[in-house]
């Protein structure tokens, strides 16, 4: 592991604390970096103009007993990776050739978005129950690295 991976993963963890999801849900952060520079960040939360789960006082997915990793369309929140890509587009920042540091493995929707945005490497800390995401990223040749495995490297 190099010091840059460590720094950017620490930043992803910090960004995750900005999540507007209900307290019992996951707080997820993403940081997109290119040439050792932070290009954009994102966290999971409701889109502009929509009340957050914190404001509603409950998580819709928990209320409906939807298992993690399924039916992602039934949620008020936008995923952290999606928000990071959206912010790059909104600000006119190129993330082509960048690395996405995520607190969690991207879901299959986020995987496809990151691929089309030109991200070439994903470093994640925690797993996510979406094997299809792993299949998509593998087929596309994405460099996907679990952070704990990087820590073990000399």
ABEGO torsion letter per residue (X at the ends): XBAAAAAAAAAAAAAAAABABBAABBBBBBBBBBGGBBABBBBBEBBBGBBBAAAAGBBAAAAAGBBBGBGAABBABBBAAAAAAAAAAAAGBBABGBBBBBABBBBAAAAAAAAAAGBABBBBABBBBBAAAAAAAAAAGBBBBBAAAAAABX
